[in-house]
Amino acid sequence: MAGHADGPTSVQHRQGPWLKPIVSGQFGSIRYGDETTSVGTGMTLRSRPDLDDTARWWLWSVRLVGGGLLIAMGGIHLYLYQLGFSSVPTIGALFLLNAVLGAQATVAMLATPVRWLPLAAAAGALLQIATLAALVVSLTVGLFGFEETLEAPLIGWTIAVESAGFLILAVHAVRRGLPQLAARRGER
């Protein structure tokens, strides 16, 4: 037992592969691992259980494939910007913005903690579908005074990348995000 200004505190170590401490003190207990944690301030914290191999495979697949499709979308738009779309008013700036947002969304997919990954996936899915919708509008009625044609460079690749990116990221956002949201609402 060790003392501090607010009262006694004890630290115990349990056996196991993680050797995570259990801390008890004046305000309650904090347990690290998969136990429910209660703190005397009225807060309840729950840590996620370890992921099984299938869940871990799915998360890495979504991170890598989703991030790859986001960077591909941004790369396509950067290439088209450099190819000559930079001279098209408004559209050129939007292509450059899309490249920057694609890079940022890729970093978010690769670096976001698992808990927030559905939110990053939802943001990436929205970016993909908004970009695809802008292309469809540009192909049909025109966008900001510019009408795209099906003969433009990389149209097929753009449609494929943005469609696949939206589907993969949206499925993950819904598959993982909705159960997390429901669980959080049930805790209140």
TORPAKOL-28785 format. One record per residue: residue in one letter; x, y, z of N, C-alpha, C in turn. Coordinates in steps of 0.001 Angstrom, whole numbers, plus 524288, in hexadecimal, padded with zeros to 5 digits. Layout:
AXYZXYZXYZ ...
//
This chain:
M803417FB60800008000080000800008036C804DD80000 A801FA8087B7FCC7804B680D797FC9D800C4811C27FD9F G80257815F0800107FEB781A25801517FF6B81EBC7FDA9 H7FB5B821E67FD4B7FBB8826D97FA857F82A82AB37FD39 A7F7DF82F797FB5B7F515833A77FE117EF4E832767FED4 D7ECCE82FAB7FB407E73282EA67FB917E5E2829937FE5D G7E996826727FFA07E8748218C802497EBE581D3680044 P7EB3A81882802797EE9281427800F97ED44812187FB85 T7F137810217F8EA7F09680DBC7F3C67F3B8808B67F3BC S7F192804A97F15D7F47E7FFCC7F0DB7F4C07FE557EB21 V7F9147FC0D7E99B7F9BE7FA477E4427FB0B7F4837E47C Q7F7FB7F15A7E1BD7F8EF7EBC37E16E7F9E67EA617DBBC H7FD217E68F7DADE7FDFD7E4B47D58C7FBBA7DF387D527 R7F8C07DE487D1227F6A37D90E7D0577FA067D6367CC63 Q7F9A27D13B7CC717FCA77CE047C8D97F9E37CDD37C398 G7FCBD7CD3A7BF877FA757CCD27BA5C7FE1C7CF2E7B661 P7FCBC7CEB97B175800407D0927AD5A800E37D67D7AD50 W7FD3C7D9677AF8D7FD8E7DF177AF3B7FF9E7E1837B43B L7FF3E7DED27B8AE801027E0D17BDBC7FF207E6607BEAE K7FA167E7367BE1B7F7EA7EC6E7BEC57F6687ED487C47B P7F75C7F1EF7C67F7F6627F2E67CC0C7F09E7F39F7CD51 I7EF5E7F2867D22F7EA467F3BE7D4657EB527F7C77D89D V7E9147FC627D8147EA1D800A27DBB47E536801A77DEE0 S7E5BE801CF7E4117E15E803087E77B7E2D0807C77EABC G7DF2E80B287EBA97E03A80FD87EEBA7DB3F8120C7F0FA Q7DB7D816E97F2A17D7298197B7F5457D25C819FE7F1C8 F7D31881AB57ECBF7CEBC81BBD7E9407CC9E816E07E690 G7CE418123E7E80A7CC4080D817E59F7D0A180A497E359 S7CF6C8074A7DF547D341803C57DCFA7D3AB804C87D72B I7D84D804087D51C7D92D8042C7CF827DBD57FF117CE17 R7D9677FC207CAC67DBA57F7257C9127DCB07F7917C344 Y7E1577F6147C1AA7E2B87F6177BC2D7E1EE7F0A87BA05 G7E00B7F0487B5687DF087EB417B3017D9737EB1A7B129 D7D7027E6917B1B07D1BA7E6157AFA27CD8B7E67C7B3D5 E7CEFD7E7DD7B8C17CB1D7E86E7BCD27C86E7EDBC7BC68 T7C39A7EDF77BE567C0E97F2ED7BEBC7C3767F5FD7C319 T7C4347FB167C2407C7057FE557C5EB7C350802477C842 S7C35A802BD7CD577C0068067F7CFFA7C37980A427D2FD V7C29880F387D2527C595813407D4FE7C1D4816097D8A4 G7C39A817547DD527C047819A77E1517BDB181EB97DFB6 T7BF69821107DB757BD09825EF7D9AF7B7F5824F77D6BF G7B665820147D63B7B18D81ECD7D3877B25D81D437CDD9 M7B72681D5F7CBFA7B83B81BF67C6907B8FF816147C61F T7B72F813E87C1DC7B82080E687C0C27BB0C80E107BB9A L7BF6280B5B7BB9F7C29480AC67B6F57C2A0805147B558 R7C254804147B0677C2AF7FEB87AE807C6CA7FE927AA36 S7CA567FAF67AA9B7CE217FA4C7A66F7CC407F5F67A2DE R7CDC87F64579DF87CBF97F25979A407CECC7ED3C79B27 P7CC307E8D979A797CEE37E3D879AF27D2B17E32E79667 D7D6807DFDB797207DA3A7DEE3792EB7D75A7DCD178E24 L7D9167DE697899F7D6977DCD3784C57D8557D75B7833F D7D4B97D45C781037D6467CF3D77F027D8F47CFFB779B2 D7DB037CBC87778E7DDFA7CC29772B87DABC7CE3376E26 T7D5C97CCA476DDA7D2687CE69769957D1787D444769EF A7D05A7D63376E9D7CF727DBCD76F467D4657DEE776E23 R7D8C97DCE976FE67DDC87DF8776EE67DEDA7DF9F76903 W7DDE27DB5E7663F7DE947DB26760967DB077DF1875DE9 W7D6197DF5A75F867D2587E30475D357D42F7E8A375E01 L7D5DD7E9F8762BF7D7917EF54763D67DC427F0D976076 W7E01B7ED66760137E4AA7EEAA75CE17E3417EEE77571A S7DFAF7EB997556F7DDF57EBC974FF97DB467F0F274EC6 V7D7CF7F290752457D5127F7847517E7D8F57FC067518E R7DC937FBED755317E07A8001E7557D7E3A98007075076 L7E5B67FBFF74EB87E9347FC0874A387E6517FCCD7450F V7E21B7F9DF7443B7DF347FA6373F4B7DC5C7FFA273F19 G7D9AB801047435C7D6F480612743847DAB680A9D742ED G7DF1680A65745C97E30880E7E745507E57280E9D73FE6 G7E65C80A0273DA77E886809C0738607E4E680C2173452 L7DFD980B19734E47DC1080D5A731337DB8481342731F8 L7DC0181514736C97DBD981AB5737B97E09781D7473554 I7E53881B26736117E9E181D9C733CE7E9C981D2872DDB A7E784818FC72BC97E6FC818777261D7E36981CB6723F6 M7DF1381DC4726B17DB89821ED725087DE5D8272772507 G7E12F8283D729407E41882D20729857E85C82D6872564 G7EAFD828FB724777EF19828D2720807ED0D829BB71B06 I7E88482781719E17E6108285D714C17E4F982E2C713FD H7E2CB8309F718007E17983628717787E6558399B71737 L7EA688383171A0B7EF4C83B29719AE7F1A883A957143B Y7F195835D0712237F38C834E770CD67F07183821708DE L7EB488380C709487E80683B02705A37E8E1840E170642 Y7E9BD8429C70B057EAE98481C70BFD7EFE4849A870919 Q7F3E9846687098A7F8DF84783706F77F880846DA7010B L7F4F2843876FF507F4438427B6F9B67F1D8847246F6DA G7EF3B84A906F9A27ECED84F166F70B7E7F78511F6F98F F7E5BA84E336FD397E0EF850056FFBA7E1F8854A97035A S7E6EA855D57046F7E82B85A57707BF7E66E85F707053B S7E5F585F77700137E4698643C6FD557DE7E864E76FD0B V7DB8C860F36FEA97D5D5861516FE857D4078642B70376 P7D15B8689D702D27CFAB86B8F707707CC4B8683F70B21 T7CD21868C4710127CA7B8661C7145F7CBA28603E7146A I7CB2085D9F7100E7CBFE857F670FD27D1A2856A571129 G7D54F859A670F2D7DAD0858B97104A7DBF1858F87161E A7D9F285CF8718AE7DABB85D8371E5B7D816859077214B L7D3908575871F7E7D0DE852F1721FF7D3D584DD472140 F7D65D84D1F71CBE7D9928487271BF37DE298486571FC1 L7E0A284CE7720777E4FB84D41724217E31884C5D729B8 L7DEA284E9A72B1B7DC5884DC3730467DB16847FC73119 N7D9168456F72D127D7E183FDD72D747DCC383C9F72E6F A7E11083E0A72BEA7E60183B4472CC77E7CF83BDD7326F V7E76C84088734897E9088417F739F27E57683E9473DC0 L7E05D83EE073CE37DCB083C24740537DD588363A73FF7 G7DE7D8343B73B527DF7582EA473AB17E42D82CDF73DD6 A7E8568300B73DC97ED0482EC6740DF7EBD282EFA746B8 Q7E8F3832E8748687E7948335174DEF7E40B82ED774FAB A7E05682D6A74C707DCD88290E74DBE7DFD7823ED74DFA T7E3C68235874AA57E70781EA874AC77E9FF81E5174FEC V7EC50822A3751927EF1A822C3756967EB568217D75B09 A7E6A38239975AC57E2C08227B75ED37E16F81CAC75EFB M7E0D381A3F75A777DF92814A675A547E4028115875C89 L7E8C7812F175BA07ED3E80FDB75D607EEB8810E77630C A7EDAA815967650B7EF9C8171276A347EB728177176E73 T7E6838175D76D0E7E25A817FB770E87E1FE813327746E P7E15A813FF7798D7E08B80F8677D097DBA080C7D77B7B V7DB848078177CD27D73C8040B77B4C7D1F28064377CF3 R7D1BC80892781837CCCC80AA5783887CA6C80EB977FE2 W7CDB4811E877D697CBD38162977A0F7CC14814D17743E L7CDB88101B772F07CE3A80E9C76D7B7C91080EE076A73 P7C49780D6876CAC7BFB180E04769B57BE9B813B17682F L7C01E8175D76B827BF5E81CE676A347C2F281E82765B5 A7C7DD81CCD765D97CB7A81DED761907C99781B5C75C83 A7C78C8169275CEC7C57C813DF758547C0BA816B175624 A7BD60818A17598C7B8C881B8B757C17BA6B8208F754F6 A7BE4D8234D7571B7C037828127548F7C299826CA74F3E G7C5988229574EF07C7E0820F7749F47C3B581F6A74607 A7BFBA81CA2747E57BB6D81B0C7446B7B88C81FD874252 L7B7AB823B2745AD7B50F82881743E67B85982B6473FDF L7BD7682B7E740AE7C0EB82E0673CDE7C0A482B2C7379F Q7C0C082601737C57C089822F1732E77BB58823D07300C I7B7008237F732DE7B1E9823F6730437B0E78299272E6F A7B2D682D73731527B230832E172FA17B554833E672AAD T7B9FE831B572A677BD3B83251725B97BABD82F977210D L7B8A982AF4721F57B5FB8281E71DC67B11582B0871C01 A7AE3382D2E71FAB7A97C8302F71E4D7AAE88350371B1D A7AF30837A171C8C7B0E183C2D719857B25483A9A713F6 L7B4C48360E713587B6198342670E197B1298330970AF2 V7AD528308E70D667A86F82F5D70AA67A5AC8346670900 V7A5888383B70C717A32283D4170B127A61883FC47068C S7AB4B83F97706CF7AE80841DA702AE7ADB083F0D6FD6E L7ACC7839FA6FDAB7ABD7836F66F8E67A66D837EA6F696 T7A2A48392B6F9DB79D3F839A06F7FF79BB183F3F6F6C6 V79BA08429E6FAA8799BB847F96F9D479DF884C136FA42 G7A28D84A836FBF77A6D584E3D6FC917A73E8502470230 L7ABF5851A8703927AD098536D708E47B0718584F70895 F7AE8185C9A70AC47B1528619C70AA37B2C78632E70512 G7AF3486233701657B014863AC6FBFB7B3A185FF46F8FA F7B4F085B836FB3D7B86A857C16F8A87B57C852A36F7E3 E7B5988509D6F30E7B32B84B936F1EE7B75D847A36F07D E7B7688434E6F34A7BB2483F106F2757B8F983B646EE58 T7BC6C8389C6EBA47BAC08349C6E7DD7BD0182F5F6E98C L7BABA82B3C6E7917BC9D826026E8C47C1E9824D56E643 E7C392828226E2A47C8A28276C6E0227CD15829E56E342 A7CBDF82C916E7757CFE582F1A6EAAF7D37E82AFE6ED17 P7D85882C706EE467DC01828A06F07C7DA3C826936F5CE L7DAF3821886F68C7DA1781ED26FB867D47681ED06FD81 I7D0B481FB06FA1B7CB3381F9F6FBD67C9BF81A406FE02 G7CB07816206FB347C9BA810D26FCFA7CC5280F8C70232 W7D157810C7702A97D42280FD0707927D1D58130A70C06 T7D072817DB70AE57CE3981B3770EEA7C91B818FF710F7 I7C5B78176170D7B7C0AE8152570F157C188810247123B A7C51780CD3710757C61C807EA7133A7C865808E3718AA V7CC4880C487190D7CEDB80D5671E0D7CB1180FD4721EB E7C822813B2720277C4958166C723B77BFF68130572550 S7BE0B80FC9721CE7B9C080C377232C7BB8A8081D7271B A7BFF4805A6725FF7C1FD801A57298D7C3718040372ECE G7C5DA8088E72EB37C74480B28733997C27E80C62736EC F7BE7380E727346E7B9A880F94737537B75D80AA4739B5 L7B6F580683736A07B492801AA7388E7B7947FF6273D31 I7BCA77FEED73CAF7BFCB7FC96740E07BF947FFDC745D3 L7C040804FA7454C7C0538085B749E67BAEB808D674C60 A7B6DD8091F7492E7B18F8098074B537AFFE8047D74E20 V7B1648000574BE97B0287FB0A74E7C7B2CC7FACC753CC H7B7B47FC5F754137BA627FC46759257B7EA8001E75CF5 A7B6B5804CB75B287B463808BC75E9D7AF3B806CA760E0 V7AC108043C75DA37A7098023F75F7B7A7C57FD54762C4 R7AB027F9CF760F17ABC67F4BC7639F7AE197F5707690F R7B1D27F8F3769A57B45C7F9C376EB57B2367FE7C771A8 G7B0968027576ED77AEEB8074B771587A9A8806FE77400 L7A5D18049C771767A0978045B773C97A07280133778DD P7A2F97FC9D7791B7A3077F9CB77E197A5CF7FCDE7826B Q7AA007FFA87811A7ACB3802D8785097A92C80732786F6 L7A664809B67835E7A2DD80DEC784D479E7C80BE47884D A79C458076F786EB798198051E78A1579A168039F78F80 A79ECF8019B78FD07A1118002F794DC7A1F6804FB79847 R7A3C08092D795E17A49B80E0A798DD79F798105379ACA R79B7881016797987965C81227799457941580ED579DA6 G79527809BA79D7E793328063A7A18D795EB8071E7A6CB E79A9B809627A6BB79D7B80A657AB9579B4580F087AE85 R7989A812797ABD2796BB817577AE5279242816617B1E0 
//
